[in-house]
Amino acid sequence: MTADLHPIRRALLSVSDKTGLIELAQALAARGVELLSTGGTARAMREAGLTVKDVADVTGFPEMMDGRVKTLHPAVHGGLLALRDNEAHMGAATAHGIPEIDLLVVNLYPFEDALARGAAYDEMIENIDIGGPAMIRAAAKNHRFVNVVVDVEDYAPLLAELEAHDGQTSYTFRQRLAQVAYARTGAYDAAVSGWMADAIGETAPRRRVVAGKLAQTLRYGENPHQQAAFYTDGTDRPGISTAQQLQGKELSYNNINDTDAAFELVSEFLPIDGPACAIIKHANPCGVARASTLKEAYTRAFDCDRTSAFGGIVALNTILDAETAAEIAKIFTEVVIAPGADQGARDIFAAKKNLRLLVAPGLANPAAGGLAFKQVSGGLLVQDKDNGRVAADDLKVVTKRTPSDAEMADLVFAWKVAKHVKSNAIVYVKDGATVGVGAGQMSRVDSSTIAALKAGRMAREMGLDETPAKGSVVASDAFFPFADGLLAAAEAGATAVIQPGGSMRDDEVIAAADEAGLAMVFTGMRHFRH
């Protein structure tokens, strides 16, 4: 036995999730490991024919207070914390009849599950584990001698380690288990504190803790010299974290970021209102459309900016069919994500080995709440997700001319798209499809000009006699501080405008719109996206 190898002679198992429990316990018992346990875990092992010693027999106290008190005892924590090479520690353990515990297997009360199903306050309180985290932290602190397992996925590695070292584990293995254990209790406490802040209406708690679970180690980040990984937050929101990848290469950091942007945008459009498609490049929409068929929605979105669509991300709001898949397959596309894909579509994409096809469990709810985080030097900015939405009835007409019904429908469509375009954002829409998008410029006038230039370029590429921006509507994510941005839109051919309003020069802008014959509506809401 080398210095860093230590045998497992006694194990304490106390788990809420019984997955793999019996197989693990049987493997340990076969190696002569003494099994200690509590409550339902002990009962499950005994029913499987295993010999189990109750923790109550070790502590000399029965489980009490509805199971709230069972492992909070020196006989347990002493067995976990005693330093095996410290004579005083071991002398105290012998004097007080405290058995060494070499392995702790604990997974905590299912607090996160109760949270996900919206359990009532009192039930949430009862799902807060006390003894489990205390034992985990004790065992992890003493990882020089003690193994602590908190995840079912570590059962197999534990048994493989024991097989490799003849019933012993290495120090590096115990270190890894300890790190996982501390991360688990940290994530658990983050869930509890986050829930309680919401429950008592604390919007800005003194300490905010966030946690995630590794979903994928990535080849690199935004650039090859950056290391990266993808973590999920435990929520069941349909989208990139809950989607199933049916084919294609492993998703990259940029793929994940852009696919999330695409799916969140297309989720603004309910299938009941018709098929919709969003094409994203570098986290910005380069084409969005709604139509009577999914194929038409894709082709109309593609026609907004064919150049940028090459190598882009395609998101769809209905099940992908073979006809649409055949159209998408005509150019190189990085990722396609949809609520589903029929067999014909899957067969067509099978010939495109590098194309990633993802199916999500439904659409994301754009009106759902939640928090958004942004890292800054030395801290985090935390805000509510931008779930603001407007309908036609919410809009205030501020010009002499009222938008037509067709213009109003396009204005609402354009506003939904503008919400997902980097500021400053200008979006031209005609007949339910974007025809020009200007994103991320320091000047709103520049965004308007770029969107118009893109529309003109597509007109030339498609052999059209005039720019599709003529007769379009335009959305601005924030107010026009001066009339120049509005006039640039009018010059491009827009006939109606949707914007938040609220500028000191609103009267000047409204007057300019009237003089140009534009219809304009105010939303009273802006959509900055930085």
C-alpha positions in Angstrom: 0.0 0.0 0.0 1.5 3.3 -1.1 1.2 6.4 1.1 -1.7 8.0 -0.7 -3.8 4.8 -1.1 -6.3 4.1 1.6 -8.8 1.2 1.9 -12.5 1.4 2.3 -13.6 -0.7 5.2 -16.8 1.1 6.3 -19.3 3.1 4.2 -22.3 5.2 5.2 -25.0 5.4 2.5 -28.0 7.7 2.8 -29.6 8.7 -0.4 -32.9 10.2 -1.6 -32.3 9.1 -5.2 -32.0 5.3 -5.1 -30.8 5.0 -8.7 -27.9 2.5 -8.7 -27.9 2.1 -4.9 -28.3 -1.6 -4.7 -25.7 -2.4 -7.4 -23.2 -0.1 -5.6 -24.0 -1.6 -2.1 -23.7 -5.1 -3.5 -20.3 -4.3 -5.0 -19.1 -2.8 -1.7 -20.4 -5.7 0.3 -18.6 -8.1 -2.0 -15.4 -6.4 -1.0 -16.1 -6.9 2.7 -17.1 -3.2 3.3 -19.4 -2.7 6.3 -22.6 -0.8 5.3 -24.1 1.8 7.6 -27.3 3.5 6.6 -30.5 5.4 7.6 -34.2 5.2 7.0 -35.4 4.3 3.5 -31.9 3.7 2.2 -31.3 1.0 4.9 -34.7 -0.5 4.2 -34.1 -0.7 0.4 -30.7 -2.4 0.9 -32.2 -4.9 3.4 -34.9 -5.7 1.0 -32.2 -6.6 -1.5 -30.7 -9.1 1.0 -27.8 -6.9 2.2 -26.6 -6.7 5.8 -26.9 -3.1 7.0 -26.2 -1.5 10.3 -28.4 1.4 11.3 -26.7 4.7 12.1 -28.9 4.8 15.2 -27.0 1.8 16.5 -23.8 3.7 16.1 -25.0 7.0 17.7 -27.1 5.4 20.4 -29.9 7.7 19.5 -33.0 6.9 17.4 -34.0 8.9 14.4 -36.3 11.6 15.7 -38.3 14.7 14.8 -39.7 13.2 11.6 -36.1 12.2 10.5 -34.8 15.7 10.9 -32.3 14.4 13.5 -30.4 11.2 12.7 -26.8 11.8 11.5 -26.1 15.1 13.4 -24.0 13.3 16.0 -20.3 13.1 17.1 -20.3 9.4 16.4 -21.0 10.1 12.7 -19.0 13.3 12.3 -16.1 12.0 14.3 -15.9 9.0 12.1 -15.7 11.3 9.0 -13.4 13.9 10.4 -10.8 11.9 12.4 -7.3 12.2 10.9 -6.1 8.7 10.6 -2.5 9.7 11.2 -3.2 11.8 14.3 -2.7 9.8 17.5 -4.9 12.2 19.5 -7.8 12.0 17.0 -7.6 8.2 16.9 -7.3 8.0 20.7 -10.4 10.0 21.1 -12.3 7.9 18.5 -11.3 4.7 20.4 -12.2 6.2 23.8 -15.6 7.2 22.7 -16.4 4.2 20.5 -16.4 6.2 17.2 -16.0 4.0 14.1 -14.0 5.3 11.2 -16.1 6.0 8.1 -14.1 5.7 4.9 -16.8 6.3 2.3 -19.8 8.6 2.5 -22.5 8.2 -0.3 -25.1 10.9 0.0 -27.4 12.7 -2.4 -29.5 15.4 -0.9 -33.2 15.9 -0.4 -34.7 16.7 -3.8 -35.0 20.5 -3.2 -34.4 21.4 -6.9 -37.2 18.9 -8.0 -39.6 20.5 -5.5 -38.7 23.9 -6.8 -39.2 22.8 -10.5 -42.7 21.6 -9.8 -43.6 24.8 -7.9 -44.1 23.2 -4.5 -45.7 25.3 -1.7 -43.5 27.2 0.9 -43.9 24.6 3.7 -43.0 21.7 1.4 -40.0 23.6 0.2 -38.8 24.1 3.7 -39.1 20.3 4.4 -37.0 19.6 1.4 -34.1 21.5 2.7 -31.5 18.9 3.7 -29.4 19.6 6.9 -27.6 16.5 7.9 -26.6 15.6 4.3 -24.7 18.8 3.5 -23.1 18.7 7.0 -21.8 15.1 6.4 -20.7 15.9 2.9 -18.6 18.9 4.0 -17.0 16.9 6.8 -16.1 14.0 4.5 -14.8 16.4 1.8 -12.6 18.3 4.3 -11.1 15.0 5.4 -10.5 13.8 1.8 -6.9 12.9 2.7 -8.5 9.7 4.1 -12.3 9.8 3.3 -14.1 9.3 0.0 -17.4 11.3 -0.6 -19.8 10.5 -3.4 -22.7 12.9 -4.1 -23.6 12.0 -7.7 -24.9 8.7 -9.1 -22.6 9.2 -12.1 -19.6 8.7 -9.7 -20.7 5.2 -8.6 -19.0 3.5 -11.6 -15.8 5.5 -11.3 -15.6 4.6 -7.6 -16.0 0.9 -8.3 -13.4 1.2 -11.1 -11.0 2.9 -8.7 -11.5 0.1 -6.1 -10.9 -2.5 -8.8 -7.7 -0.8 -10.0 -6.2 -0.5 -6.5 -7.5 -3.7 -4.8 -10.1 -2.1 -2.6 -8.3 1.2 -2.1 -8.6 4.7 -3.5 -5.9 7.2 -4.5 -5.5 10.7 -3.1 -6.0 12.4 -6.5 -9.3 10.4 -6.8 -10.5 11.6 -3.4 -9.5 15.1 -4.2 -11.7 15.1 -7.3 -14.6 13.7 -5.3 -14.1 16.4 -2.7 -14.2 19.2 -5.2 -17.4 17.7 -6.7 -18.9 17.5 -3.2 -18.2 21.1 -2.4 -19.7 22.2 -5.7 -22.8 20.1 -5.0 -23.4 21.7 -1.6 -22.7 25.1 -3.0 -25.2 24.6 -5.8 -27.7 23.3 -3.3 -27.4 26.3 -1.1 -27.6 28.5 -4.2 -30.9 27.0 -5.1 -32.2 27.4 -1.5 -31.1 31.0 -1.1 -32.4 31.9 -4.6 -35.8 30.3 -3.9 -36.1 32.1 -0.6 -35.2 35.4 -2.0 -38.1 35.0 -4.5 -40.4 33.7 -1.9 -40.0 36.7 0.4 -39.9 39.2 -2.5 -36.2 40.1 -2.1 -35.3 41.4 -5.6 -31.8 42.4 -4.7 -30.5 40.1 -1.9 -27.3 41.0 -0.1 -25.6 38.0 -1.6 -26.6 36.4 -4.9 -25.3 32.9 -5.7 -25.4 31.2 -9.1 -24.6 27.6 -9.9 -24.5 25.3 -12.9 -24.0 21.7 -13.8 -21.5 20.7 -16.5 -23.3 19.7 -19.7 -20.4 19.8 -22.1 -16.7 20.5 -22.1 -16.1 22.6 -25.3 -13.1 22.4 -27.6 -12.5 26.2 -27.0 -14.4 29.4 -26.4 -15.2 32.3 -28.7 -11.6 31.9 -30.0 -9.2 28.9 -30.0 -7.0 30.3 -27.3 -9.9 30.4 -24.8 -10.9 27.4 -22.7 -14.7 26.9 -22.3 -17.5 24.7 -21.0 -21.3 24.7 -21.1 -23.2 24.5 -17.8 -26.9 24.1 -17.3 -28.9 25.9 -14.5 -31.4 23.1 -13.8 -34.4 24.9 -15.3 -36.5 23.0 -17.9 -37.0 26.0 -20.3 -37.1 24.6 -23.9 -34.1 25.6 -25.9 -30.4 24.9 -26.2 -30.0 23.4 -22.8 -32.9 20.9 -23.1 -32.6 20.2 -26.9 -31.6 16.8 -28.2 -28.9 16.7 -30.8 -29.8 14.2 -33.5 -26.8 14.5 -35.8 -23.7 16.6 -36.6 -20.4 17.6 -35.0 -20.1 18.6 -31.4 -21.6 22.1 -30.7 -19.0 24.8 -30.2 -19.2 27.8 -27.8 -20.3 30.1 -30.7 -22.8 27.5 -31.9 -24.5 27.3 -28.5 -24.6 31.1 -28.1 -26.0 31.7 -31.6 -28.5 28.8 -31.4 -29.8 30.1 -28.1 -30.3 33.5 -29.8 -32.1 32.0 -32.8 -34.4 29.8 -30.7 -35.4 32.6 -28.3 -36.3 34.8 -31.3 -38.3 32.2 -33.2 -40.2 31.4 -30.0 -41.7 34.9 -30.2 -43.9 33.5 -33.0 -46.6 31.0 -32.0 -47.3 28.2 -34.4 -51.0 29.0 -34.3 -50.1 32.2 -36.2 -48.2 30.3 -38.9 -44.8 28.8 -39.4 -41.9 31.1 -38.7 -38.1 31.0 -39.3 -35.2 33.0 -37.8 -31.7 32.9 -39.3 -28.9 34.1 -36.9 -25.3 35.1 -37.6 -23.0 36.2 -34.8 -26.0 36.4 -32.4 -27.9 38.9 -34.6 -30.8 38.1 -36.9 -30.0 38.3 -40.6 -33.5 37.2 -41.6 -36.8 36.4 -40.0 -40.1 35.6 -41.6 -43.6 34.1 -41.1 -45.5 32.4 -43.9 -48.2 29.9 -44.7 -45.6 27.1 -45.1 -42.4 26.4 -43.3 -40.5 26.3 -46.6 -41.8 29.7 -47.5 -40.9 31.1 -44.1 -37.4 29.9 -44.5 -36.9 31.2 -48.1 -38.3 34.6 -47.2 -36.0 34.8 -44.2 -33.1 33.7 -46.4 -33.9 36.4 -48.9 -33.4 39.1 -46.4 -29.6 38.6 -46.4 -28.4 35.6 -48.4 -24.8 36.5 -47.8 -25.0 36.5 -44.1 -27.2 33.5 -43.9 -24.3 31.3 -45.3 -22.9 29.4 -42.3 -25.7 30.7 -40.1 -28.1 29.2 -37.5 -31.7 28.3 -38.5 -34.5 28.2 -35.9 -38.0 27.1 -36.7 -41.2 27.3 -34.7 -42.8 24.1 -36.1 -41.7 20.6 -36.9 -39.1 20.5 -39.6 -40.4 18.8 -42.8 -38.6 17.3 -45.7 -39.4 20.0 -48.1 -38.0 22.7 -45.8 -35.0 20.6 -45.0 -34.2 20.2 -48.7 -34.2 24.0 -49.1 -32.0 24.5 -46.1 -29.6 21.9 -47.3 -28.8 23.9 -50.5 -26.3 26.1 -48.6 -23.9 25.5 -45.7 -25.7 25.8 -42.4 -24.1 25.3 -39.0 -27.1 24.4 -36.9 -30.9 23.8 -37.3 -33.1 23.8 -34.3 -36.8 23.1 -34.2 -39.5 21.6 -31.9 -39.2 18.4 -33.9 -38.1 16.9 -37.2 -40.0 14.3 -39.3 -38.2 11.3 -40.7 -38.0 12.8 -44.2 -36.1 15.8 -42.9 -33.8 13.6 -40.9 -33.0 11.5 -43.9 -32.1 14.6 -46.0 -29.9 16.1 -43.3 -28.2 12.7 -42.8 -26.2 13.4 -46.0 -24.9 16.6 -44.4 -22.6 15.1 -41.8 -21.4 18.4 -40.3 -24.8 20.0 -40.0 -26.0 19.9 -36.4 -29.7 19.1 -36.1 -31.3 19.8 -32.7 -34.9 19.2 -31.5 -36.2 21.1 -28.5 -39.1 20.1 -26.3 -41.5 22.8 -27.5 -40.9 26.5 -27.8 -39.5 28.8 -25.1 -42.1 31.0 -23.4 -41.0 34.6 -24.3 -43.2 36.0 -21.5 -41.6 33.8 -18.8 -39.6 35.4 -16.0 -36.1 34.6 -14.8 -32.8 36.4 -14.3 -30.1 37.4 -16.8 -26.5 37.7 -15.8 -23.6 39.6 -17.3 -20.1 39.5 -16.0 -18.2 42.7 -15.6 -14.7 43.3 -14.1 -15.0 42.3 -10.4 -18.7 41.4 -10.4 -22.0 40.5 -12.0 -24.8 42.6 -13.4 -28.2 40.9 -12.6 -31.5 41.8 -14.1 -34.9 40.3 -15.0 -35.0 38.7 -18.4 -36.4 41.0 -21.1 -39.8 39.4 -21.3 -41.6 42.6 -22.3 -44.1 42.2 -25.1 -46.6 44.5 -26.8 -49.7 43.8 -28.9 -51.5 46.0 -31.4 -53.9 47.2 -28.7 -51.0 48.4 -26.6 -49.6 50.8 -29.2 -50.3 54.5 -29.2 -50.7 56.2 -32.5 -49.0 59.6 -32.4 -49.2 60.8 -36.0 -52.0 62.2 -38.1 -52.0 59.0 -40.1 -53.0 55.8 -38.5 -51.3 52.6 -39.7 -53.3 50.3 -41.9 -54.1 46.8 -40.7 -51.3 45.4 -42.8 -48.8 48.0 -41.5 -49.9 47.3 -37.9 -49.3 43.6 -38.3 -45.8 44.3 -39.7 -45.1 46.8 -37.0 -45.8 44.2 -34.2 -43.7 41.7 -36.1 -40.8 44.1 -36.5 -40.9 45.0 -32.8 -40.6 41.3 -31.8 -37.5 41.0 -34.0 -36.0 44.3 -32.8 -36.0 42.9 -29.3 -33.4 40.4 -30.4 -31.1 42.7 -32.4 -28.1 44.2 -30.8 -28.5 47.9 -30.0 -28.7 50.3 -31.8 -31.2 48.2 -33.7 -33.2 49.1 -36.8 -35.4 46.5 -38.5 -37.3 46.9 -41.8 -40.3 44.5 -42.3 -42.6 43.9 -45.3 -45.4 41.4 -45.5 -44.3 39.5 -42.4 -40.6 39.2 -43.3 -37.5 41.2 -42.5 -36.1 43.0 -45.6 -33.2 44.8 -43.8 -31.6 44.6 -40.4 -29.1 47.2 -38.9 -27.4 46.0 -35.7 -25.0 47.1 -33.1 -24.0 50.5 -34.5 -23.0 53.4 -32.3 -25.4 55.7 -34.2 -29.0 54.9 -34.8 -28.8 56.7 -38.2 -26.0 54.3 -39.2 -28.1 51.3 -38.2 -30.9 52.7 -40.3 -28.6 53.3 -43.3 -27.0 49.8 -43.0 -30.4 48.1 -43.0 -31.5 50.1 -46.0 -28.2 49.3 -47.8 -28.7 45.6 -47.1 -32.2 45.8 -48.5 -30.9 47.4 -51.7 -28.2 44.8 -52.1 -30.7 42.0 -51.9 -32.9 43.8 -54.5 -29.9 43.8 -56.9 -29.0 40.2 -56.1 -32.6 39.0 -56.7 -33.1 41.1 -59.8 -35.8 43.3 -58.3 -36.7 46.6 -59.8 -36.9 48.3 -56.5 -35.7 47.9 -52.9 -37.9 45.7 -50.7 -37.6 48.4 -48.1 -40.0 50.5 -50.2 -43.5 50.1 -48.6 -42.0 48.5 -45.5 -42.3 49.4 -41.9 -39.4 50.1 -39.5 -38.8 49.3 -35.8 -36.3 51.0 -33.6 -35.4 49.4 -30.3 -35.1 52.8 -28.6 -36.5 56.2 -29.3 -35.2 58.5 -32.0 -33.4 61.3 -30.2 -33.5 63.3 -33.4 -35.6 63.3 -36.6 -32.6 62.2 -38.7 -32.9 58.5 -38.0 -36.6 58.6 -38.8 -36.0 60.5 -42.0 -33.4 58.0 -43.1 -36.0 55.3 -42.7 -38.5 57.4 -44.8 -35.9 57.9 -47.5 -35.3 54.1 -47.6 -39.0 53.7 -48.4 -40.6 52.9 -45.0 -44.2 54.0 -44.6 -44.8 53.3 -40.8 -42.6 53.4 -37.7 -42.7 51.7 -34.3 -40.5 53.0 -31.5 -40.7 53.4 -27.7 -41.1 57.2 -27.6 -39.9 59.2 -24.6 -37.4 61.5 -26.2 -37.2 65.2 -25.2 -37.7 65.8 -28.9 -40.7 63.5 -29.5 -42.7 66.5 -30.8 -40.0 67.3 -33.3 -39.8 63.6 -34.4 -43.6 63.3 -34.7 -43.8 66.5 -36.7 -41.1 65.1 -39.1 -43.1 61.9 -39.5 -46.3 63.8 -40.3 -44.5 65.9 -42.9 -43.1 62.8 -44.5 -46.6 61.1 -44.5 -45.5 58.4 -42.1 -47.7 56.6 -39.6 -46.0 56.1 -36.2 -46.8 54.3 -33.0 -45.2 54.4 -29.6 -44.8 51.3 -27.5 -43.8 53.0 -24.2 -41.2 50.2 -23.9 -37.6 49.9 -25.2 -35.5 46.8 -25.9 -31.9 47.7 -25.4 -29.7 44.6 -26.0 -26.0 45.1 -25.4 
